[in-house]
Amino acid sequence: MSLGVEAEATADVDPDARADDAAVHAFLNSYLRETGAYEVVDEAVGGVDPGADGLARTTLPAQGIDLLAPLAYRSPTERHLFETPVRYRLPDGSVHPADAATLAALVVRDLSRTEDGDAVPEELLERVLRSKRAVASFVDARAGDDDRLYAERLSFRDAEQALVFGHHRHPTPKSRAGIAERNRATYAPELRGSFPLSYVRADPELVATASALDTSAAEWVKSALREDPAVTTDFVETHVESDDVLLPVHPWQADYLRDQPHVARHLGDGLEHLGQVGQTFHPTTSVRTLYSPAAPFMVKSSLSVRITNSVRTNKRRELERGVAVAELLDTELGDALAERFPDFDVVRDPAYLALDVGEGPESGLETVLRANPFGGEGTTNATPVVSLCQDAIAGESRIGRLVGTIAEREGRSTADVALDWYRRYLERSVRPVLWLYLDRGLGVEAHQQNAVLTLDDDGYPETFRYRDNQGFYLPESKAADVERYLPGVGDRLGTVEPDLLTDIAMGYYVLQNNALGVVNALGCAGVVDERRLLGALRDELERARDRYDHAASNVLDLFLDSATVPCKANLLTRFRGMDELENDIENQSVYKNVTNPLVTELDR
């Protein structure tokens, strides 16, 4: 089946075939973009006819094998839609279909022969197949669930649990190593998992904690338990009203930690596992951040599971970073941000609790308490941008359906609606993020999964929120300016970096993953020519250069003037086995120069 043509009715989709199709798209698009070594031709090659938009052709240099992919849609932002199966041509001229396993094996074998340095090719192949199997199970469970996947109006929970396919440019977007298959239905957001939190009762001497609020993290947790109608009076009297600290934790992680010697030795001696208690929480797109519409906070729990590139445990420096940023945003900096951009906000991570046992810096029980703006009326139509932009199981994507509905309601073309929609999006996302970085000196990794967009009653962007205590940077040229708001904040964040590195990070996460990713989603939906949206993005960046730019930063000049720009290479990062959470910004990921459509696709 192809993403570029109207699919069968959702209920008739073959989960295995659809998952394989998605895996081929994610893997091949990653390879083509990261190598740049491909061409698009209009004639048949080796008996493989071009698709409606040509034929992508690349050669695996170490093996002399051609990969041939008919294009249903050729994207100016280079996430193409293929007419599957794609094919490979051997040196003897024979041509064969390539499913995801075959494609990955061919490419990884070639990378193993052409790329120097450390690599984990077998692990990468295993994770490609693990991800594909997971997607097949998600498609099987969610096919036909369009009202909770693609409706114009969705609750925050539904939108967070609608990410069936994951990152479009990642070779293993749904790879998870650690959670047993028997527990998948409980813990997977894609399967609408839900469960009460587990709690650990601890002697205060065993707990590290901090809070930027008027109340402590421990008291915030206890106050929520007192207000929770699912918590018994006996539990409150016995545990909540004690002098001990109650630490909320993901139940999978609680079970895992009970078997770890550094935690087990304290059970019965200052530490007690209380089991699952209270109202139901729901895992969000990140798997480990847990949400309840009735709770005053979300819980971002350590989870000793490898998800895509990294084991998702909270680092102590990240816990402190969340508190420091919350305090920073309570200064004149936050006031100026709110006054200038009332439709933009940063979701605070203002408090944490961590079990301080064992010899390492983390015990595995580190819990961030994240402010919850998505309760009450905030539950409706707030959606992670990545969920809004993903391909559908069958038929149109949610963003494509949304633009089509607005166009029909307003009696306008989808292209005009898409352009207006995108301009409003940029005003609420890219504009404040660039002001915050270039004018005030605080960079945020506002990629699509870290971005939550609230839509107004007409379906247009209303409010943009950034979330994630990991992704804050201070460029060296601006660090002293930020210090004046909150002395010592640079040391507390631990991410004062050379402007060159923060420029690269901002360029990838904000402009390529987010802004250009939205362009691609609207183009793939067939509602607008991507070049119209590229023009709007270029206008926005030129506006920012006129108003916010400074000599130490090169990010805007790069994206407005250079034919190539640095881009995170997810395939090569995964091939190298790099864990982004374990390394500093300079050594987190592989970056490659890729084509910059703001220059190459526009006649300006």
Secondary structure, 3 states (H helix, E strand, C coil): CCCCCCCCCHHHCCHHHHHHHHHHHHHHHHHHHHHCCEEEECCCECCECCECCEEEEEEECCCCEEEEEEEEECCCCCCCEECCCEEEECCCCCEEEECHHHHHHHHHHHHHHHCCCCCCHHHHHHHHHHHHHHHHHHHHHHCCCHHHCCCCCCEHHHHHCCCCCCCCCCCCCCCEECCCHHHHHHHCHHHCCCEEEEEEEECHHHEEEEECCCCCHHHHHHHHHHHCCCCCHHHHHHHHCCCCEEEEECHHHHHHHHCCHHHHCCECCCEEEEEEEEEEEEECCCCCEEECCCCCEEEEECEEEEECCEEECCCHHHHHHHHHHHHHCCCHHHHHHHHHCCCEEECCCCEEEEECCCCCCCCCCEEEEEECCCCHHHHECEEEHHHHHCCCCCCCCHHHHHHHHHHHHHCCCHHHHHHHHHHHHHHHCHHHHHHHHHHHCCEECCCHHHEEEEECCCCCEEEEEECCCCCEEEECCCHHHHHHHCCCHHHHHCCEECHHHHHHHHHHHHHHHHHHHHHHHHHHCCCCCHHHHHHHHHHHHHHHHHHCCCCCCCHHHHHHHCCEEEEECHHHHHHHCCCCCCCCHHHCCCEEEEECHHHHCCCC
